[in-house]
Amino acid sequence: MAIEKMKRLRMVAMVRDREALLLRLQHMGCVEIAQPEADPDDPLWAQLTCPRTEGLTAAQAERTQAERALEVLKRYAPLKKGLLSPRPNVQEGEFLDEARAQRAREAAEEINALDRRLAAIRAEENKLETQKEVLRPWLDLDLPLETGSTAQVAVQLGTLPANVPMNQAEGELQAASELAQLTEVYTERDFHYCMLVCHASQAEGVLEALKALGWSRANLRDWTGTAAENLDRLGKETKALREETAAIEEKLSGMGEWNLPLQQLSDLAGVNTSREEARGRLLDSESAFFLEGWVPAERWEEVRKELDNWSCAYQAEDPAAEDYPKVPIKLKNNWFTSPLSMVTEMYALPAYGSMDPNPLMAPFFILFYGMMLADMGYGLIMVILSLVIMKRTKPKGATMRYMIPLMGLCGVSTFIWGAVTGGFFGDFLPQLMKLIDPSSTFALPALFSPVDDALAVMVGSLVLGVVQIFTGMALSMVKQIRRGETMAALCNEGAWFLVFILAGAAAVTKQVKPCVIAILVLLVLTQGYGKKGVLGKLMGIFGSLYNNLTGYFSDILSYSRLMALMLAGAVIAQVFNTLGAMTGLIPTFILISLVGNALNFALNILGCYVHDMRLMCLEFFGRFYEDGGKAFRPLEISTQYVDIVNK
């Protein structure tokens, strides 16, 4: 239960072996390939070049192609699987089989081509609908739309605003010329659709008069035949497009068998992408390449034996202290503490060379979570959900593989605290028994009640807070002593340990005066440590006194949230149970109680996690934790859709 020791690996191998060697390292999954730091003063570095990236681009494009095809199939032929179905297992040989991958690529290309055709058809249908809307007002015009003006007669189709009366337009037209006629073809809310016929010699004056009324020429010059003939043609084209759409959709709906092969192709492309990204961090000469990376110390022998099979020279060494910020972090924990990696990674990974917080945090986090939720019913639900999900889906994602076991552990704690406080969906059972038998006095056994003993719960919460803060102080002292700062540890956390002990002794023995004198003497002797001069020591004493008193007080007071959430959850559950019992009917009581408890559970399962994290990250981590680490990201076969067996 610690941060795994790492070794820095440096290796030179032949370019001809590069792809096979990278594939082998990826198969082993324990080497993180890092970007080498070039030495600008060394002329040999100038001769090294980074490999070309065509392979990375191709792998990324292939994954995009597969994902796009899967999205198409999700709409037309979704993969049918049950609730909480596990990811399918695939043999490694089958997963890496190039012939299968090629067939999946061809299927992806076909599916994406069909989807692009559907998109083109939709665009064409929209275009045809727009053209139909343009033609519909002219359906009653039994005149080819391409009919144009002659040397003697001017013909023009156009529109007038609907708020212009037609008799007014005709009057204006006759005033402009008697050799003109305006025929109304169709009228809608916004426009009159009209045909203008006039003598060519009068066209200019007539058009000026109509334009004053808002005349706008219709853009129908590209059409041939009547509007009805064109609408009939457009209808046939639309029908043909819809038939083609139905045929394509039917074909896509029958391609559901490609879901799994395409998922494998996407995973394979992701694996290839990871390898190509690692390849881009190598440095090449004409015949050799240079690799630098990190290997967990416990896996080094396995890696060394593999490298001995290749024509290469390698070196593995422990990182120097100045290299610690670059060393990737891999936490090594057991079944009980590893789920807390979810909290650690959300906050920040520890720095290399520091301590792993998971074993120190796990008991507190799980204990506090159960105390805040404190209900046997909620705890049972969490444990059952955790066991079912773990058994059915075997989660392996970066978050799920920690979250589900953590939910189970917190569920156990919640159940135990619920047994201590006598809560089972609040007071569900006593209320139910009263409905069945009004004279019933049934109650679950409890050591204390969060509602009736709120003050005692608050005191207990603060005591637990003091225990955790003391733990953080002790860890801080250990860290300083390991660095050789023994006096600083004794004068800071060590002195405040004694302050708290003396304060507790004063409260228990009632000997306040001697304890206060001892505290003052202790602070004077220790809190000026490291400060120069009398003034500096005085400032150090008063500054330390103010900062530590306010800091410790506020930190300890933060643990009152343990009592607050326990009380809030119990009260909300009781309120809903009481509302249900007021109906006097068992079915409505059960319904209202279940709905209310479901809301209470949904609210508190997340709220307790957030408040628990706050206590860990601020009140606890702030005393000893050194963050700043970056996660260990080995070159490995990592998949999203399938699980590889026989790796």
C-alpha positions as CSV (number, residue, x, y, z in Angstrom):
1,M,0.0,0.0,0.0
2,A,2.3,2.6,-1.3
3,I,3.5,4.5,-4.4
4,E,5.3,2.0,-6.6
5,K,9.0,2.5,-7.2
6,M,9.9,3.3,-10.7
7,K,12.9,2.8,-12.9
8,R,14.0,5.0,-15.7
9,L,14.5,2.9,-18.8
10,R,16.8,4.0,-21.6
11,M,17.2,1.8,-24.7
12,V,18.8,1.8,-28.1
13,A,17.5,-0.8,-30.6
14,M,17.5,-1.3,-34.4
15,V,14.9,0.5,-36.5
16,R,14.0,-2.7,-38.3
17,D,12.8,-4.1,-34.9
18,R,10.9,-1.0,-33.8
19,E,7.4,-1.9,-34.7
20,A,7.6,-5.5,-33.4
21,L,9.3,-4.3,-30.2
22,L,6.7,-1.6,-29.6
23,L,3.9,-4.2,-30.2
24,R,5.6,-6.5,-27.7
25,L,5.9,-3.7,-25.1
26,Q,2.3,-2.8,-25.6
27,H,1.4,-6.4,-25.1
28,M,3.2,-6.4,-21.7
29,G,1.5,-3.1,-20.7
30,C,4.1,-2.0,-18.2
31,V,6.3,0.6,-19.9
32,E,5.5,4.3,-20.2
33,I,7.4,5.8,-23.1
34,A,8.4,9.4,-22.4
35,Q,9.6,12.2,-24.6
36,P,13.4,12.3,-24.2
37,E,15.0,15.6,-23.1
38,A,17.5,16.5,-25.8
39,D,20.8,18.0,-24.9
40,P,21.4,21.0,-27.1
41,D,25.1,20.9,-26.4
42,D,25.5,17.3,-27.6
43,P,26.0,17.2,-31.4
44,L,24.7,13.6,-31.4
45,W,21.2,14.8,-30.5
46,A,21.1,17.0,-33.5
47,Q,21.4,13.9,-35.7
48,L,18.3,12.2,-34.2
49,T,14.9,12.8,-35.7
50,C,11.3,12.0,-34.7
51,P,9.6,9.3,-36.7
52,R,7.0,10.3,-39.3
53,T,3.4,10.5,-38.2
54,E,1.5,9.1,-41.1
55,G,0.6,6.0,-39.1
56,L,-0.9,8.1,-36.3
57,T,-3.0,10.0,-38.7
58,A,-4.2,6.8,-40.3
59,A,-5.1,5.2,-37.0
60,Q,-7.0,8.2,-35.8
61,A,-8.9,8.4,-39.1
62,E,-9.7,4.7,-38.9
63,R,-11.1,5.1,-35.3
64,T,-13.2,8.1,-36.4
65,Q,-14.5,6.1,-39.4
66,A,-15.5,3.2,-37.1
67,E,-17.1,5.4,-34.5
68,R,-19.1,7.2,-37.2
69,A,-20.4,3.9,-38.5
70,L,-21.3,2.8,-35.0
71,E,-23.3,6.0,-34.5
72,V,-25.2,5.2,-37.8
73,L,-26.0,1.6,-36.7
74,K,-27.1,2.9,-33.3
75,R,-29.9,4.7,-35.1
76,Y,-30.9,2.0,-37.5
77,A,-29.7,-1.3,-36.0
78,P,-28.8,-0.8,-32.4
79,L,-26.9,-3.6,-30.5
80,K,-29.4,-5.4,-28.3
81,K,-28.0,-6.1,-24.8
82,G,-29.5,-6.6,-21.4
83,L,-29.2,-4.2,-18.5
84,L,-25.7,-4.3,-16.9
85,S,-24.4,-6.6,-19.6
86,P,-20.7,-7.2,-19.4
87,R,-18.4,-6.3,-22.3
88,P,-17.9,-9.2,-24.7
89,N,-14.7,-11.2,-24.4
90,V,-12.5,-11.4,-27.5
91,Q,-9.5,-13.6,-28.0
92,E,-6.3,-11.5,-28.6
93,G,-5.6,-13.4,-31.8
94,E,-9.1,-12.6,-33.1
95,F,-8.8,-9.0,-32.0
96,L,-5.5,-8.5,-33.9
97,D,-6.6,-10.5,-37.0
98,E,-6.0,-8.2,-40.0
99,A,-8.4,-10.1,-42.2
100,R,-11.3,-9.5,-39.8
101,A,-10.2,-5.9,-39.3
102,Q,-10.2,-5.4,-43.1
103,R,-13.8,-6.7,-43.4
104,A,-14.8,-4.3,-40.7
105,R,-13.1,-1.4,-42.5
106,E,-15.1,-2.2,-45.6
107,A,-18.3,-2.4,-43.7
108,A,-17.6,0.9,-42.0
109,E,-16.9,2.5,-45.4
110,E,-20.2,1.1,-46.8
111,I,-22.2,2.2,-43.8
112,N,-20.7,5.7,-43.8
113,A,-21.3,5.9,-47.6
114,L,-24.9,5.0,-47.1
115,D,-25.3,7.6,-44.3
116,R,-23.7,10.2,-46.6
117,R,-26.2,9.3,-49.3
118,L,-29.0,9.7,-46.8
119,A,-27.7,13.1,-45.9
120,A,-27.5,14.0,-49.6
121,I,-31.1,12.8,-50.2
122,R,-32.4,14.8,-47.2
123,A,-30.7,17.9,-48.7
124,E,-32.2,17.2,-52.1
125,E,-35.6,16.7,-50.6
126,N,-35.3,20.0,-48.8
127,K,-34.4,21.6,-52.1
128,L,-37.3,20.0,-53.9
129,E,-39.7,21.2,-51.1
130,T,-38.4,24.7,-51.5
131,Q,-39.0,24.5,-55.2
132,K,-42.5,23.2,-54.7
133,E,-43.3,26.2,-52.4
134,V,-42.1,28.5,-55.1
135,L,-44.3,26.9,-57.7
136,R,-47.5,26.3,-55.8
137,P,-48.9,29.9,-56.1
138,W,-48.7,29.5,-59.9
139,L,-50.6,26.3,-60.2
140,D,-53.7,28.0,-61.7
141,L,-51.6,29.7,-64.4
142,D,-52.0,27.6,-67.6
143,L,-49.0,29.2,-69.2
144,P,-45.5,27.8,-69.6
145,L,-43.2,29.5,-67.0
146,E,-40.5,30.1,-69.6
147,T,-43.0,32.4,-71.6
148,G,-41.2,35.6,-72.1
149,S,-41.6,39.0,-73.7
150,T,-41.6,39.6,-77.5
151,A,-40.9,42.6,-79.5
152,Q,-44.5,43.7,-79.2
153,V,-45.7,42.3,-75.9
154,A,-44.0,42.4,-72.5
155,V,-44.9,39.5,-70.1
156,Q,-43.8,39.4,-66.5
157,L,-44.8,37.3,-63.4
158,G,-44.5,39.0,-60.0
159,T,-46.0,39.8,-56.6
160,L,-47.7,42.7,-54.9
161,P,-48.0,43.1,-51.2
162,A,-51.3,41.6,-49.9
163,N,-52.2,44.9,-48.2
164,V,-52.5,46.5,-51.7
165,P,-56.1,46.0,-53.0
166,M,-56.2,44.6,-56.5
167,N,-58.6,47.2,-57.7
168,Q,-56.2,49.9,-56.6
169,A,-53.4,48.1,-58.5
170,E,-55.5,47.8,-61.6
171,G,-56.5,51.5,-61.4
172,E,-52.9,52.5,-61.1
173,L,-52.1,50.3,-64.0
174,Q,-54.8,51.7,-66.3
175,A,-53.7,55.2,-65.3
176,A,-50.2,54.4,-66.5
177,S,-51.4,52.7,-69.7
178,E,-54.5,51.4,-71.3
179,L,-52.4,48.8,-73.2
180,A,-51.7,46.7,-70.0
181,Q,-53.5,44.0,-68.0
182,L,-52.8,42.7,-64.5
183,T,-54.2,39.2,-63.8
184,E,-54.4,37.9,-60.3
185,V,-53.3,34.2,-60.2
186,Y,-53.3,33.5,-56.5
187,T,-53.5,35.4,-53.2
188,E,-52.2,34.4,-49.8
189,R,-51.7,36.2,-46.5
190,D,-48.6,38.2,-47.6
191,F,-48.7,38.5,-51.4
192,H,-50.9,38.7,-54.6
193,Y,-49.3,36.6,-57.3
194,C,-50.0,38.2,-60.6
195,M,-49.2,38.1,-64.3
196,L,-48.6,41.4,-66.1
197,V,-49.1,41.7,-69.9
198,C,-48.6,45.0,-71.7
199,H,-47.5,46.6,-74.9
200,A,-43.7,46.7,-75.1
201,S,-43.7,50.4,-75.6
202,Q,-45.6,51.0,-72.4
203,A,-43.6,48.5,-70.2
204,E,-41.3,51.0,-68.6
205,G,-44.1,53.3,-67.3
206,V,-46.3,50.4,-66.3
207,L,-43.5,48.8,-64.2
208,E,-42.7,52.1,-62.5
209,A,-46.3,52.4,-61.4
210,L,-46.4,48.9,-60.1
211,K,-43.0,49.2,-58.4
212,A,-44.4,52.1,-56.5
213,L,-47.0,49.7,-55.1
214,G,-44.3,47.1,-54.1
215,W,-44.2,45.0,-57.3
216,S,-41.4,42.4,-57.3
217,R,-40.6,40.2,-60.2
218,A,-40.9,36.4,-59.7
219,N,-37.7,34.5,-60.3
220,L,-39.0,31.7,-62.6
221,R,-36.8,32.1,-65.6
222,D,-35.1,28.8,-65.2
223,W,-38.3,26.8,-65.3
224,T,-39.9,25.2,-68.4
225,G,-43.5,24.1,-68.8
226,T,-46.4,25.0,-66.6
227,A,-46.3,25.1,-62.8
228,A,-48.5,22.0,-62.6
229,E,-46.2,20.1,-64.9
230,N,-43.2,21.0,-62.8
231,L,-44.9,20.2,-59.6
232,D,-45.8,16.8,-61.0
233,R,-42.2,16.2,-61.9
234,L,-40.9,17.3,-58.5
235,G,-43.4,15.0,-56.9
236,K,-42.1,12.1,-58.8
237,E,-38.5,13.0,-57.9
238,T,-39.5,13.3,-54.3
239,K,-41.2,9.9,-54.4
240,A,-38.1,8.3,-56.0
241,L,-35.9,9.8,-53.3
242,R,-38.1,8.5,-50.5
243,E,-38.1,5.1,-52.0
244,E,-34.3,5.2,-52.1
245,T,-34.3,6.4,-48.5
246,A,-36.5,3.5,-47.5
247,A,-34.2,1.0,-49.3
248,I,-31.1,2.4,-47.7
249,E,-32.7,2.5,-44.2
250,E,-33.8,-1.1,-44.7
251,K,-30.3,-2.1,-45.7
252,L,-28.8,-0.3,-42.7
253,S,-31.3,-2.0,-40.4
254,G,-30.1,-5.3,-41.6
255,M,-26.4,-4.6,-40.8
256,G,-26.7,-4.9,-37.1
257,E,-24.3,-7.9,-37.2
258,W,-21.5,-5.4,-37.8
259,N,-21.8,-3.7,-34.4
260,L,-19.4,-6.0,-32.7
261,P,-16.8,-6.1,-35.5
262,L,-16.9,-2.3,-35.7
263,Q,-16.5,-2.0,-32.0
264,Q,-13.4,-4.2,-32.2
265,L,-12.2,-2.1,-35.1
266,S,-12.6,1.1,-33.0
267,D,-10.7,-0.5,-30.1
268,L,-8.0,-1.8,-32.5
269,A,-7.6,1.6,-34.0
270,G,-7.4,3.0,-30.4
271,V,-4.6,0.5,-29.6
272,N,-2.8,1.4,-32.8
273,T,-3.2,5.1,-32.0
274,S,-1.6,4.6,-28.6
275,R,1.3,2.8,-30.2
276,E,1.8,5.4,-32.9
277,E,1.7,8.2,-30.3
278,A,4.4,6.3,-28.3
279,R,6.3,5.9,-31.6
280,G,6.3,9.6,-32.1
281,R,8.1,10.1,-28.8
282,L,11.1,8.0,-30.0
283,L,14.2,9.4,-31.7
284,D,15.6,7.8,-34.8
285,S,19.0,7.7,-36.5
286,E,19.5,6.0,-39.9
287,S,19.6,2.5,-38.4
288,A,18.7,2.7,-34.7
289,F,16.2,4.4,-32.5
290,F,16.3,5.7,-28.9
291,L,13.6,5.0,-26.3
292,E,13.3,6.6,-22.9
293,G,10.6,5.7,-20.4
294,W,9.5,4.4,-17.0
295,V,8.9,0.9,-15.7
296,P,7.6,-0.2,-12.3
297,A,10.5,-1.7,-10.4
298,E,8.6,-4.9,-9.6
299,R,8.1,-5.5,-13.4
300,W,11.6,-4.7,-14.4
301,E,12.8,-8.3,-14.4
302,E,10.0,-9.2,-16.7
303,V,10.9,-6.4,-19.1
304,R,14.6,-7.2,-18.9
305,K,14.1,-10.8,-19.9
306,E,12.0,-9.6,-22.9
307,L,14.6,-7.1,-24.0
308,D,17.3,-9.7,-23.9
309,N,15.5,-11.3,-26.8
310,W,16.2,-8.3,-29.0
311,S,19.2,-6.7,-30.6
312,C,19.3,-3.7,-28.2
313,A,21.3,-2.0,-25.5
314,Y,19.4,-0.8,-22.4
315,Q,19.9,0.7,-19.0
316,A,17.5,1.0,-16.0
317,E,18.2,3.1,-13.0
318,D,16.4,4.5,-10.0
319,P,15.4,8.2,-10.5
320,A,17.4,10.8,-8.8
321,A,15.7,13.2,-6.4
322,E,15.8,16.0,-8.9
323,D,13.9,13.8,-11.4
324,Y,11.0,13.1,-8.9
325,P,8.7,15.7,-10.5
326,K,8.9,13.8,-13.8
327,V,8.4,10.3,-12.4
328,P,4.9,8.9,-13.1
329,I,2.8,7.7,-10.2
330,K,1.3,4.3,-9.8
331,L,-0.5,3.5,-6.6
332,K,-0.3,0.0,-5.2
333,N,-3.2,-0.8,-2.9
334,N,-5.4,-3.7,-1.7
335,W,-9.1,-4.4,-2.2
336,F,-10.0,-2.1,0.7
337,T,-7.9,0.9,-0.1
338,S,-7.7,0.9,-3.9
339,P,-11.3,2.3,-4.4
340,L,-10.1,5.4,-2.7
341,S,-8.0,6.1,-5.7
342,M,-11.2,7.7,-7.1
343,V,-10.9,10.4,-4.5
344,T,-7.1,10.8,-4.8
345,E,-7.2,11.1,-8.6
346,M,-10.1,13.6,-8.5
347,Y,-8.0,15.7,-6.1
348,A,-4.4,15.2,-7.3
349,L,-2.0,12.3,-7.3
350,P,0.7,12.4,-4.7
351,A,4.2,13.4,-5.6
352,Y,6.8,10.7,-6.2
353,G,8.7,10.0,-3.0
354,S,5.9,11.1,-0.8
355,M,3.3,8.9,0.9
356,D,0.2,7.2,-0.6
357,P,-2.8,8.8,1.1
358,N,-5.3,5.9,0.3
359,P,-4.5,3.6,3.3
360,L,-4.6,6.6,5.6
361,M,-7.8,8.0,4.2
362,A,-9.8,4.8,3.6
363,P,-11.0,4.1,7.2
364,F,-12.0,7.8,7.7
365,F,-13.7,8.2,4.4
366,I,-15.8,5.0,4.7
367,L,-16.6,5.6,8.3
368,F,-17.7,9.2,7.8
369,Y,-19.8,8.4,4.7
370,G,-21.7,5.7,6.6
371,M,-22.2,8.1,9.5
372,M,-23.7,10.8,7.3
373,L,-26.1,8.5,5.5
374,A,-26.7,6.1,8.5
375,D,-29.6,3.9,7.3
376,M,-29.8,0.2,7.0
377,G,-32.1,0.3,4.0
378,Y,-29.9,2.7,2.0
379,G,-26.9,0.7,3.0
380,L,-28.5,-2.6,1.7
381,I,-29.3,-0.9,-1.6
382,M,-25.7,0.3,-2.0
383,V,-24.2,-3.1,-1.2
384,I,-26.6,-5.0,-3.5
385,L,-26.1,-2.6,-6.4
386,S,-22.3,-2.8,-6.0
387,L,-22.3,-6.6,-5.9
388,V,-24.7,-6.9,-8.9
389,I,-22.8,-4.4,-11.0
390,M,-19.4,-5.9,-10.1
391,K,-20.6,-9.4,-11.0
392,R,-22.6,-8.5,-14.1
393,T,-20.5,-5.8,-15.8
394,K,-17.0,-6.3,-14.3
395,P,-16.3,-2.5,-14.7
396,K,-12.8,-1.6,-15.9
397,G,-13.2,2.0,-16.8
398,A,-10.9,4.6,-15.1
399,T,-13.8,5.7,-12.8
400,M,-16.2,2.8,-12.6
401,R,-13.6,0.3,-11.4
402,Y,-13.1,2.4,-8.2
403,M,-16.6,3.9,-7.8
404,I,-18.6,0.7,-7.7
405,P,-16.4,-1.0,-5.0
406,L,-16.3,2.2,-3.1
407,M,-20.1,2.4,-3.1
408,G,-20.2,-1.2,-1.7
409,L,-17.7,-0.4,1.1
410,C,-19.6,2.8,2.0
411,G,-22.9,0.8,1.9
412,V,-21.5,-1.6,4.5
413,S,-20.6,1.4,6.7
414,T,-24.0,3.0,6.1
415,F,-25.8,-0.3,7.1
416,I,-23.7,-0.5,10.3
417,W,-24.4,3.1,11.3
418,G,-28.1,2.5,10.4
419,A,-28.1,-0.4,12.8
420,V,-26.5,1.7,15.5
421,T,-29.1,4.5,15.0
422,G,-32.1,2.2,14.4
423,G,-32.8,3.6,10.9
424,F,-34.4,1.5,8.1
425,F,-35.7,3.9,5.5
426,G,-36.1,6.3,8.4
427,D,-38.8,5.1,10.8
428,F,-40.6,3.1,8.0
429,L,-41.1,-0.1,10.0
430,P,-42.5,1.5,13.2
431,Q,-44.9,3.7,11.1
432,L,-46.0,0.6,9.1
433,M,-46.6,-1.4,12.3
434,K,-48.7,1.5,13.7
435,L,-50.9,1.4,10.6
436,I,-51.4,-2.3,11.0
437,D,-51.9,-2.1,14.8
438,P,-52.5,1.4,16.2
439,S,-51.5,0.2,19.7
440,S,-48.1,-1.0,18.4
441,T,-45.0,0.3,20.1
442,F,-42.6,-1.5,17.8
443,A,-39.2,0.2,17.4
444,L,-35.9,-1.0,16.1
445,P,-33.1,-1.2,18.7
446,A,-30.7,1.7,18.7
447,L,-27.8,2.9,20.7
448,F,-28.8,6.5,20.0
449,S,-31.1,8.5,17.8
450,P,-29.8,11.4,15.5
451,V,-33.1,13.2,16.2
452,D,-33.3,12.8,19.9
453,D,-29.5,12.8,20.7
454,A,-28.4,15.5,18.2
455,L,-26.0,17.2,20.7
456,A,-24.3,13.9,21.6
457,V,-24.0,13.1,17.8
458,M,-22.4,16.6,17.3
459,V,-19.9,16.0,20.1
460,G,-19.0,12.6,18.7
461,S,-18.6,14.2,15.2
462,L,-16.1,16.7,16.6
463,V,-14.2,14.0,18.5
464,L,-13.9,12.0,15.2
465,G,-12.7,15.2,13.6
466,V,-10.0,15.7,16.3
467,V,-8.9,12.1,15.7
468,Q,-8.5,12.6,12.0
469,I,-6.7,16.0,12.5
470,F,-4.4,14.4,15.0
471,T,-3.6,11.7,12.4
472,G,-2.8,14.3,9.8
473,M,-0.6,16.1,12.3
474,A,1.3,12.9,13.2
475,L,1.8,12.2,9.5
476,S,3.1,15.7,9.0
477,M,5.6,15.1,11.8
478,V,6.7,11.8,10.3
479,K,7.3,13.5,7.0
480,Q,9.4,16.3,8.5
481,I,11.4,14.0,10.6
482,R,12.2,11.9,7.6
483,R,13.5,15.0,5.9
484,G,15.7,15.7,8.9
485,E,13.5,18.6,10.2
486,T,13.0,17.0,13.7
487,M,13.0,20.3,15.6
488,A,10.5,21.9,13.2
489,A,8.3,18.9,13.7
490,L,8.5,19.0,17.5
491,C,8.0,22.8,17.7
492,N,5.0,22.9,15.3
493,E,2.7,19.8,15.3
494,G,4.5,18.3,18.4
495,A,3.8,21.4,20.5
496,W,0.2,21.6,19.4
497,F,-0.3,18.0,20.3
498,L,0.7,18.9,23.8
499,V,-1.5,22.0,23.8
500,F,-4.6,19.8,23.0
501,I,-3.6,17.2,25.6
502,L,-3.2,19.9,28.2
503,A,-6.5,21.5,27.2
504,G,-8.2,18.1,27.6
505,A,-6.5,17.5,30.9
506,A,-7.8,20.9,32.1
507,A,-11.4,20.0,31.1
508,V,-11.2,16.6,32.8
509,T,-9.3,17.4,36.0
510,K,-10.7,21.0,36.4
511,Q,-7.1,22.1,37.0
512,V,-7.4,25.0,34.5
513,K,-4.8,27.4,35.9
514,P,-1.7,25.2,35.9
515,C,-2.7,23.8,32.5
516,V,-3.1,27.3,31.0
517,I,0.3,28.3,32.4
518,A,1.9,25.1,31.0
519,I,0.3,25.9,27.6
520,L,1.6,29.4,27.6
521,V,5.1,28.3,28.5
522,L,5.1,25.7,25.8
523,L,4.0,28.1,23.2
524,V,6.6,30.7,24.2
525,L,9.4,28.0,24.0
526,T,8.3,26.5,20.7
527,Q,6.5,29.0,18.4
528,G,9.4,31.3,18.0
529,Y,11.5,28.5,16.4
530,G,13.2,29.5,13.2
531,K,12.6,33.3,13.8
532,K,15.5,35.7,14.3
533,G,15.7,38.3,17.0
534,V,13.4,39.0,19.9
535,L,10.9,40.9,17.8
536,G,10.8,38.1,15.2
537,K,10.2,35.5,17.9
538,L,7.4,37.5,19.5
539,M,5.8,38.0,16.1
540,G,6.2,34.2,15.4
541,I,4.6,33.4,18.8
542,F,1.5,35.7,18.3
543,G,1.2,34.8,14.6
544,S,1.3,31.1,15.3
545,L,-1.1,31.4,18.2
546,Y,-3.6,33.2,16.0
547,N,-3.3,31.1,12.9
548,N,-3.3,27.7,14.7
549,L,-6.1,28.5,17.1
550,T,-8.4,29.8,14.3
551,G,-7.2,27.1,11.9
552,Y,-7.7,24.2,14.3
553,F,-11.0,25.6,15.5
554,S,-12.5,26.0,12.1
555,D,-11.2,22.6,10.9
556,I,-12.7,20.8,13.9
557,L,-15.9,22.6,13.5
558,S,-16.2,21.5,9.9
559,Y,-16.8,18.0,11.2
560,S,-20.1,19.1,12.5
561,R,-21.4,18.3,9.0
562,L,-21.3,14.6,10.0
563,M,-24.0,15.3,12.5
564,A,-25.9,17.7,10.2
565,L,-26.2,15.3,7.3
566,M,-27.1,12.4,9.6
567,L,-29.8,14.5,11.2
568,A,-31.1,15.9,7.8
569,G,-31.3,12.4,6.2
570,A,-33.2,10.9,9.2
571,V,-35.6,13.9,9.4
572,I,-36.4,13.9,5.7
573,A,-37.1,10.2,5.7
574,Q,-39.3,10.5,8.8
575,V,-41.2,13.4,7.2
576,F,-42.1,11.4,4.1
577,N,-43.0,8.4,6.3
578,T,-45.3,10.6,8.4
579,L,-46.9,12.1,5.3
580,G,-47.7,8.6,4.0
581,A,-49.0,7.5,7.4
582,M,-51.4,10.5,7.6
583,T,-53.4,8.9,4.7
584,G,-54.2,6.0,7.0
585,L,-53.9,3.5,4.1
586,I,-51.1,1.1,3.8
587,P,-50.8,1.2,0.0
588,T,-50.6,5.0,-0.1
589,F,-48.2,5.0,2.9
590,I,-45.8,2.6,1.1
591,L,-46.1,4.6,-2.2
592,I,-45.4,8.0,-0.5
593,S,-42.7,6.5,1.7
594,L,-40.9,4.8,-1.2
595,V,-41.0,8.0,-3.4
596,G,-39.7,10.2,-0.5
597,N,-37.0,7.8,0.5
598,A,-35.9,7.4,-3.1
599,L,-35.5,11.2,-3.3
600,N,-33.8,11.3,0.0
601,F,-31.4,8.6,-1.0
602,A,-30.6,10.1,-4.4
603,L,-29.9,13.5,-2.7
604,N,-27.8,12.1,0.1
605,I,-25.8,9.5,-1.8
606,L,-24.1,12.3,-3.7
607,G,-24.2,14.9,-1.0
608,C,-22.4,12.6,1.5
609,Y,-19.7,11.9,-1.1
610,V,-19.1,15.7,-1.7
611,H,-19.0,16.5,2.0
612,D,-16.8,13.5,2.7
613,M,-14.4,14.6,-0.1
614,R,-14.2,18.1,1.4
615,L,-13.2,16.7,4.8
616,M,-10.5,14.6,3.2
617,C,-9.1,17.1,0.7
618,L,-9.2,20.2,3.0
619,E,-9.1,19.2,6.6
620,F,-7.0,16.1,6.2
621,F,-4.8,16.4,3.1
622,G,-3.9,20.0,4.0
623,R,-1.8,18.8,6.9
624,F,0.6,16.3,5.2
625,Y,-0.3,15.6,1.6
626,E,2.2,16.4,-1.2
627,D,0.4,16.5,-4.5
628,G,1.7,17.1,-8.0
629,G,2.2,13.6,-9.4
630,K,1.2,12.6,-12.9
631,A,-0.5,9.3,-13.6
632,F,1.5,6.3,-14.9
633,R,0.3,5.8,-18.5
634,P,1.9,2.7,-19.9
635,L,1.8,1.6,-23.5
636,E,-0.9,-1.1,-23.3
637,I,-3.8,-2.7,-25.0
638,S,-6.6,-0.6,-23.6
639,T,-10.1,-1.1,-25.0
640,Q,-13.5,0.6,-24.7
641,Y,-16.0,-1.9,-26.1
642,V,-14.5,-5.4,-25.6
643,D,-12.3,-7.3,-23.1
644,I,-9.2,-9.0,-24.5
645,V,-8.6,-12.5,-23.1
646,N,-5.3,-14.4,-23.2
647,K,-3.3,-11.3,-23.4
